[in-house]
Amino acid sequence: MKGKEMKGTVGKRLFVVMGLLLALFEASHVAQAEAAWSNTGQPTVLGTISQESREILAGETIVTGSYLAIGFADGLVGVSTYGLPALTARGLRGVAFVPTANVGLPKRMTLEQLQGLAAAGWDIASHLDNGGDCTQMPPEELSSRLAASRNWLLRNGFVKGARIFGPPSQKWAPELTPLATQVGYEAVMVRTQRGGIVPQNLALEYAGCANKVALEQIAAAIETAKTTPGKLVILSFHDVVQSNPTGTQADVQRLQAVLDLAVASGLPIVTVSDLMSGSD
């Protein structure tokens, strides 16, 4: 009987020791990955790193992962009317880049509609306050408008999206990035090779999805994400209409076709905040 008790005690001790060793290894691995991220020389994301982000870091997804996201620019009402149901039907979430001063204006989403997107898991991100070419603004004006847009998002509960800025019409320059980070943005979503402040140091590409763009061209952009490590491709829409699209609009049929291509690719379809540390 004593022999069995001794064996049981030894077994429990070994189990505890193995658990401690595993925890130490895990902590070391995560610390190394986080250090590698911070040592890129780029602004690092602030806040507590979530368990999900720790798993991404420890799994070296920052080096090898590629992703798709579904983005909608300008806060137009068709995003809520047609975009939300189409994404929800496929279990997807999107990123709405919103000019915050235009919320509630004709043809623009209301605060309540944006709250509906957020409740479905979307990012409600900044697209400045009411548009404009950031590269042509005096630094003081740009800084003020960046802060005003971010503060509006925070006041209205869009905390995840308040970390993210998408420049209108992709008009941006690297020397402007400190103005964005100084007012609290942690990601500037502008086309870039690796080394910008896109989450996880990913290279970022936008693929326009209006009806005027050939579906084959969109499929090719998705394929580049599959074949290029460390790439985020945002499938980009503006307004969505039932039929007869013009200019940058996409009709419902085109939206559904693009979403089906994205799902069929097998790539992870994420929001920007999914890729950022400190996200739940």
Residue pairs with C-beta under 8 A, 6 or more apart in sequence:
26 58
29 58
30 54
30 57
30 58
33 57
33 58
33 60
33 62
34 49
34 57
36 62
37 44
37 57
37 62
37 200
37 201
38 44
40 195
40 201
42 195
42 196
42 197
42 201
43 177
43 181
43 186
43 197
45 163
45 186
45 187
45 199
45 276
45 277
45 278
46 186
46 278
47 277
47 278
48 277
48 278
49 57
49 277
49 278
50 277
50 278
50 279
50 280
52 274
52 279
52 280
53 276
53 277
53 278
53 279
56 62
56 65
56 200
56 275
57 277
61 200
62 200
62 201
62 230
63 229
63 230
64 229
64 230
65 200
65 202
65 229
65 230
65 268
66 202
66 225
66 226
66 228
66 229
66 230
66 231
66 232
66 233
66 267
67 202
67 225
67 231
67 232
67 233
67 267
67 268
67 269
67 270
67 275
68 222
68 225
68 232
68 233
68 234
68 235
68 262
68 265
68 267
68 268
68 269
68 270
69 94
69 95
69 232
69 233
69 234
69 235
69 269
69 270
69 271
69 272
70 87
70 92
70 93
70 94
70 95
70 234
70 235
70 237
70 259
70 262
70 269
71 94
71 95
71 96
71 97
71 166
71 206
71 234
71 235
71 236
71 237
72 79
72 83
72 94
72 95
72 96
72 97
72 236
72 237
72 238
72 240
73 97
73 127
73 166
73 168
73 236
73 237
73 238
74 97
74 98
74 99
74 102
74 108
74 127
74 131
74 238
74 239
75 96
75 97
75 98
75 99
75 102
75 103
75 108
75 109
75 114
75 127
76 107
76 108
76 109
76 238
76 239
76 240
77 107
77 108
77 109
77 113
77 239
78 239
78 240
78 241
78 249
79 94
79 96
79 109
79 117
79 237
79 239
79 240
80 109
80 113
80 114
80 116
80 117
81 240
82 240
82 241
82 242
82 252
82 255
83 94
83 237
83 240
83 255
84 94
84 116
84 117
84 120
84 122
86 240
86 252
86 255
86 256
86 259
87 93
87 94
87 120
87 259
88 120
90 259
90 260
90 263
92 259
92 262
92 263
92 269
93 120
93 121
93 122
93 123
93 271
94 117
94 122
94 123
94 271
95 122
95 123
95 125
95 161
95 164
95 234
95 271
95 272
96 109
96 114
96 117
96 122
96 123
96 124
96 125
96 161
97 125
97 126
97 127
97 166
97 189
98 109
98 114
98 124
98 125
98 126
98 127
98 161
99 127
99 128
99 129
99 130
99 131
99 149
99 168
100 126
100 127
100 128
100 129
100 148
100 149
100 152
100 153
101 129
101 130
101 148
101 149
101 152
102 108
102 129
102 130
102 131
103 109
103 110
103 111
103 114
103 152
104 110
104 111
107 239
109 117
111 156
114 124
114 156
114 158
115 156
115 157
117 124
118 124
118 157
118 158
118 161
121 271
122 271
123 160
123 161
123 164
123 271
123 272
123 273
124 153
124 158
124 160
124 161
125 153
125 158
125 161
125 162
125 164
125 165
125 166
125 189
125 272
126 146
126 149
126 150
126 153
126 161
126 162
126 164
126 165
126 166
126 185
127 149
127 165
127 166
127 167
127 168
128 134
128 145
128 146
128 149
128 165
128 167
128 168
129 145
129 148
129 149
129 152
131 168
131 169
132 145
132 168
133 168
133 169
133 171
134 142
134 167
134 168
134 171
134 172
134 173
134 176
135 171
135 172
135 173
135 176
136 171
137 145
139 176
139 179
142 176
142 179
143 179
143 182
143 183
146 165
146 179
146 180
146 183
146 185
147 183
147 184
149 165
150 162
150 165
150 183
150 184
150 185
153 159
153 161
153 162
154 162
160 271
160 273
160 279
161 273
162 184
163 184
163 185
163 186
163 187
163 273
163 276
164 185
164 186
164 187
164 189
164 272
164 273
165 180
165 185
165 187
165 188
165 189
166 188
166 189
166 190
167 188
167 189
167 190
170 190
170 191
170 206
172 188
172 190
174 196
177 188
177 196
177 197
180 188
181 188
181 197
186 197
186 276
187 197
187 198
187 199
187 272
187 276
188 196
188 197
188 198
189 198
189 204
189 234
189 272
190 196
190 204
191 204
191 205
191 206
192 198
192 203
192 204
193 203
194 201
194 202
194 203
194 230
195 201
196 204
198 204
198 232
199 232
199 272
199 275
199 276
200 230
200 275
201 230
202 230
202 231
202 232
202 275
203 228
203 230
203 231
203 232
204 231
204 232
204 233
204 234
205 221
205 224
205 225
205 231
205 232
205 233
205 234
206 233
206 234
206 236
207 213
207 217
207 218
207 221
207 222
207 233
207 234
207 235
207 236
208 236
208 248
209 218
209 235
209 236
209 237
209 250
209 254
209 255
209 258
210 237
210 238
210 245
210 247
210 248
210 249
210 250
210 254
211 245
211 249
211 250
211 251
211 254
212 247
212 248
215 254
215 257
215 258
215 261
218 235
218 258
218 261
219 261
221 233
221 235
222 233
222 235
222 261
222 262
222 265
222 267
223 265
224 231
224 233
225 231
225 232
225 233
225 265
225 267
226 265
226 266
226 267
232 275
235 258
235 262
237 250
237 255
238 248
238 249
238 250
239 248
239 249
239 250
240 249
240 250
240 251
240 252
240 255
241 249
241 250
241 251
241 252
242 251
242 252
243 251
243 252
244 251
245 251
245 254
250 258
262 269
263 269
273 279
